[in-house]
Amino acid sequence: MGFWKWAALAALGALAGCAAPPQNIKAVQTGETCTPEKVRRLQELYSVQSATANNDALGVFLIGLPMGSMGGGDHKEEIARLKGACGDRIAGQPVAPPDGRHAIPPAGQVKAAM
């Protein structure tokens, strides 16, 4: 096999190890209920996962290694679980979970009944 074929295979292997952007992670239903703490954790992990995916892309481009994922920054499983419980609640948009339960609005959007 020639050099370029090996280089292409190495590049594909490095790309396969990259962290997925959080918006591309599918929800996994576990039967958990959504709590405000889980919504906050999901929002935190969105930021971390976005940074990890960007760092992976840059690392693969510069040195051929997904540096963000190698440092333990990939939270795909936890994001999938939290999305299954709470739906996709980022950017202040309450979205009902896939199973049709009622979504809890993000903090600051609950108004007291008078």
C-alpha atoms as an extended CHARMM CRD file, in Angstrom:
* protein
*
       114  EXT
         1         1  MET       CA              0.0000000000        0.0000000000        0.0000000000  PROA      1               0.0000000000
         2         2  GLY       CA              1.2890000000        3.4510000000       -0.8720000000  PROA      2               0.0000000000
         3         3  PHE       CA              1.9780000000        6.2850000000        1.4970000000  PROA      3               0.0000000000
         4         4  TRP       CA             -1.1930000000        8.2040000000        0.6360000000  PROA      4               0.0000000000
         5         5  LYS       CA             -3.4170000000        5.2070000000        1.2750000000  PROA      5               0.0000000000
         6         6  TRP       CA             -1.8760000000        4.7760000000        4.7380000000  PROA      6               0.0000000000
         7         7  ALA       CA             -2.2080000000        8.4940000000        5.4060000000  PROA      7               0.0000000000
         8         8  ALA       CA             -5.8870000000        8.4160000000        4.3920000000  PROA      8               0.0000000000
         9         9  LEU       CA             -6.5420000000        5.4230000000        6.6620000000  PROA      9               0.0000000000
        10        10  ALA       CA             -4.8120000000        7.1560000000        9.5670000000  PROA      10              0.0000000000
        11        11  ALA       CA             -6.8660000000       10.3160000000        9.0030000000  PROA      11              0.0000000000
        12        12  LEU       CA            -10.1090000000        8.3210000000        8.9600000000  PROA      12              0.0000000000
        13        13  GLY       CA             -9.1250000000        6.5710000000       12.1850000000  PROA      13              0.0000000000
        14        14  ALA       CA             -8.3970000000        9.8940000000       13.8750000000  PROA      14              0.0000000000
        15        15  LEU       CA            -11.6960000000       11.3830000000       12.7160000000  PROA      15              0.0000000000
        16        16  ALA       CA            -13.6020000000        8.3550000000       14.0260000000  PROA      16              0.0000000000
        17        17  GLY       CA            -12.3670000000        9.1560000000       17.5350000000  PROA      17              0.0000000000
        18        18  CYS       CA            -13.6290000000       12.7460000000       17.5050000000  PROA      18              0.0000000000
        19        19  ALA       CA            -16.3180000000       13.9450000000       19.9060000000  PROA      19              0.0000000000
        20        20  ALA       CA            -19.7290000000       14.5360000000       18.3530000000  PROA      20              0.0000000000
        21        21  PRO       CA            -21.1760000000       18.0560000000       18.5140000000  PROA      21              0.0000000000
        22        22  PRO       CA            -23.9180000000       18.0640000000       21.1920000000  PROA      22              0.0000000000
        23        23  GLN       CA            -26.6990000000       18.9080000000       18.7470000000  PROA      23              0.0000000000
        24        24  ASN       CA            -25.8880000000       15.6900000000       16.8420000000  PROA      24              0.0000000000
        25        25  ILE       CA            -26.2240000000       13.4220000000       19.8980000000  PROA      25              0.0000000000
        26        26  LYS       CA            -29.4920000000       11.4740000000       19.9410000000  PROA      26              0.0000000000
        27        27  ALA       CA            -31.5820000000       11.1510000000       23.1000000000  PROA      27              0.0000000000
        28        28  VAL       CA            -31.6570000000        7.8210000000       24.9280000000  PROA      28              0.0000000000
        29        29  GLN       CA            -34.8230000000        7.0180000000       26.8960000000  PROA      29              0.0000000000
        30        30  THR       CA            -34.0290000000        5.7050000000       30.3750000000  PROA      30              0.0000000000
        31        31  GLY       CA            -37.2810000000        6.4270000000       32.2040000000  PROA      31              0.0000000000
        32        32  GLU       CA            -35.6960000000        9.1950000000       34.2840000000  PROA      32              0.0000000000
        33        33  THR       CA            -37.7230000000       12.2750000000       35.1420000000  PROA      33              0.0000000000
        34        34  CYS       CA            -36.4750000000       15.7390000000       34.3220000000  PROA      34              0.0000000000
        35        35  THR       CA            -35.4040000000       18.0350000000       37.1550000000  PROA      35              0.0000000000
        36        36  PRO       CA            -34.0580000000       21.5960000000       37.0830000000  PROA      36              0.0000000000
        37        37  GLU       CA            -30.6550000000       20.2070000000       38.1190000000  PROA      37              0.0000000000
        38        38  LYS       CA            -30.6290000000       17.8720000000       35.1100000000  PROA      38              0.0000000000
        39        39  VAL       CA            -31.5320000000       20.7710000000       32.8040000000  PROA      39              0.0000000000
        40        40  ARG       CA            -28.6420000000       22.8280000000       34.2090000000  PROA      40              0.0000000000
        41        41  ARG       CA            -26.2600000000       19.8830000000       33.8360000000  PROA      41              0.0000000000
        42        42  LEU       CA            -27.3860000000       19.3740000000       30.2330000000  PROA      42              0.0000000000
        43        43  GLN       CA            -26.7530000000       23.0420000000       29.4790000000  PROA      43              0.0000000000
        44        44  GLU       CA            -23.2820000000       22.8410000000       31.0750000000  PROA      44              0.0000000000
        45        45  LEU       CA            -22.4210000000       19.7060000000       29.1290000000  PROA      45              0.0000000000
        46        46  TYR       CA            -23.5390000000       21.3110000000       25.8540000000  PROA      46              0.0000000000
        47        47  SER       CA            -20.8250000000       23.9520000000       26.3210000000  PROA      47              0.0000000000
        48        48  VAL       CA            -18.1850000000       21.3990000000       27.3060000000  PROA      48              0.0000000000
        49        49  GLN       CA            -19.0820000000       19.0500000000       24.4320000000  PROA      49              0.0000000000
        50        50  SER       CA            -19.0410000000       21.8890000000       21.8860000000  PROA      50              0.0000000000
        51        51  ALA       CA            -15.5560000000       22.9000000000       23.0160000000  PROA      51              0.0000000000
        52        52  THR       CA            -14.3850000000       19.2710000000       22.9420000000  PROA      52              0.0000000000
        53        53  ALA       CA            -15.6900000000       18.7630000000       19.3960000000  PROA      53              0.0000000000
        54        54  ASN       CA            -13.9580000000       21.9610000000       18.2570000000  PROA      54              0.0000000000
        55        55  ASN       CA            -10.6990000000       20.9650000000       19.9750000000  PROA      55              0.0000000000
        56        56  ASP       CA            -10.8770000000       17.5210000000       18.3780000000  PROA      56              0.0000000000
        57        57  ALA       CA            -11.3040000000       19.0130000000       14.9080000000  PROA      57              0.0000000000
        58        58  LEU       CA             -8.3890000000       21.3780000000       15.4610000000  PROA      58              0.0000000000
        59        59  GLY       CA             -6.1960000000       18.6430000000       16.9440000000  PROA      59              0.0000000000
        60        60  VAL       CA             -6.8750000000       16.2770000000       14.0430000000  PROA      60              0.0000000000
        61        61  PHE       CA             -6.1230000000       19.0640000000       11.5720000000  PROA      61              0.0000000000
        62        62  LEU       CA             -2.8600000000       20.1070000000       13.2480000000  PROA      62              0.0000000000
        63        63  ILE       CA             -1.3670000000       16.8900000000       14.6370000000  PROA      63              0.0000000000
        64        64  GLY       CA             -3.6910000000       14.0790000000       13.5950000000  PROA      64              0.0000000000
        65        65  LEU       CA             -5.0600000000       13.3590000000       17.0800000000  PROA      65              0.0000000000
        66        66  PRO       CA             -8.4410000000       14.2140000000       18.6700000000  PROA      66              0.0000000000
        67        67  MET       CA             -6.9630000000       15.9760000000       21.7020000000  PROA      67              0.0000000000
        68        68  GLY       CA            -10.2620000000       16.9490000000       23.3730000000  PROA      68              0.0000000000
        69        69  SER       CA            -11.5770000000       13.3940000000       23.4740000000  PROA      69              0.0000000000
        70        70  MET       CA             -8.2330000000       12.0090000000       24.5380000000  PROA      70              0.0000000000
        71        71  GLY       CA             -8.3480000000       14.2830000000       27.5970000000  PROA      71              0.0000000000
        72        72  GLY       CA            -11.6770000000       12.8470000000       28.7610000000  PROA      72              0.0000000000
        73        73  GLY       CA            -13.8200000000       15.7120000000       27.4910000000  PROA      73              0.0000000000
        74        74  ASP       CA            -16.3360000000       13.5970000000       25.5630000000  PROA      74              0.0000000000
        75        75  HSD       CA            -19.6820000000       13.4360000000       27.4340000000  PROA      75              0.0000000000
        76        76  LYS       CA            -21.7790000000       11.7990000000       24.7210000000  PROA      76              0.0000000000
        77        77  GLU       CA            -23.3980000000        9.1590000000       26.9590000000  PROA      77              0.0000000000
        78        78  GLU       CA            -24.4240000000       11.6060000000       29.6930000000  PROA      78              0.0000000000
        79        79  ILE       CA            -25.8010000000       14.1150000000       27.1640000000  PROA      79              0.0000000000
        80        80  ALA       CA            -27.8320000000       11.3480000000       25.4720000000  PROA      80              0.0000000000
        81        81  ARG       CA            -29.2560000000       10.2580000000       28.8480000000  PROA      81              0.0000000000
        82        82  LEU       CA            -30.1270000000       13.8230000000       29.9050000000  PROA      82              0.0000000000
        83        83  LYS       CA            -31.7050000000       14.5500000000       26.5240000000  PROA      83              0.0000000000
        84        84  GLY       CA            -33.8320000000       11.4370000000       27.0050000000  PROA      84              0.0000000000
        85        85  ALA       CA            -35.0450000000       12.7330000000       30.3600000000  PROA      85              0.0000000000
        86        86  CYS       CA            -35.4050000000       16.4330000000       29.6040000000  PROA      86              0.0000000000
        87        87  GLY       CA            -35.5300000000       16.8750000000       25.8510000000  PROA      87              0.0000000000
        88        88  ASP       CA            -33.2570000000       19.3320000000       24.1070000000  PROA      88              0.0000000000
        89        89  ARG       CA            -33.3150000000       22.4100000000       26.3750000000  PROA      89              0.0000000000
        90        90  ILE       CA            -30.6180000000       24.6960000000       25.1780000000  PROA      90              0.0000000000
        91        91  ALA       CA            -30.7180000000       28.4410000000       24.4120000000  PROA      91              0.0000000000
        92        92  GLY       CA            -33.6900000000       28.9800000000       26.7230000000  PROA      92              0.0000000000
        93        93  GLN       CA            -36.0860000000       27.0000000000       24.5550000000  PROA      93              0.0000000000
        94        94  PRO       CA            -38.2100000000       24.4840000000       26.4970000000  PROA      94              0.0000000000
        95        95  VAL       CA            -38.8000000000       21.4780000000       24.2690000000  PROA      95              0.0000000000
        96        96  ALA       CA            -40.9770000000       18.5550000000       25.2920000000  PROA      96              0.0000000000
        97        97  PRO       CA            -39.1160000000       15.2800000000       25.7060000000  PROA      97              0.0000000000
        98        98  PRO       CA            -39.6410000000       12.7680000000       22.8960000000  PROA      98              0.0000000000
        99        99  ASP       CA            -42.0940000000       10.6850000000       24.9430000000  PROA      99              0.0000000000
       100       100  GLY       CA            -44.5860000000       13.5870000000       25.1920000000  PROA      100             0.0000000000
       101       101  ARG       CA            -44.2140000000       14.4420000000       28.9000000000  PROA      101             0.0000000000
       102       102  HSD       CA            -44.5560000000       18.1100000000       29.7830000000  PROA      102             0.0000000000
       103       103  ALA       CA            -41.3000000000       20.0300000000       29.7450000000  PROA      103             0.0000000000
       104       104  ILE       CA            -40.1550000000       22.0890000000       32.7140000000  PROA      104             0.0000000000
       105       105  PRO       CA            -39.4600000000       25.6480000000       31.5050000000  PROA      105             0.0000000000
       106       106  PRO       CA            -35.8770000000       26.9130000000       31.8800000000  PROA      106             0.0000000000
       107       107  ALA       CA            -35.0200000000       28.8460000000       35.0460000000  PROA      107             0.0000000000
       108       108  GLY       CA            -36.2760000000       32.4160000000       34.9710000000  PROA      108             0.0000000000
       109       109  GLN       CA            -39.2370000000       31.7190000000       32.6740000000  PROA      109             0.0000000000
       110       110  VAL       CA            -41.6630000000       30.5380000000       35.3370000000  PROA      110             0.0000000000
       111       111  LYS       CA            -44.2090000000       33.1920000000       36.2790000000  PROA      111             0.0000000000
       112       112  ALA       CA            -46.1900000000       33.0210000000       39.4790000000  PROA      112             0.0000000000
       113       113  ALA       CA            -49.9750000000       32.7590000000       39.1200000000  PROA      113             0.0000000000
       114       114  MET       CA            -51.8610000000       35.6890000000       40.5870000000  PROA      114             0.0000000000
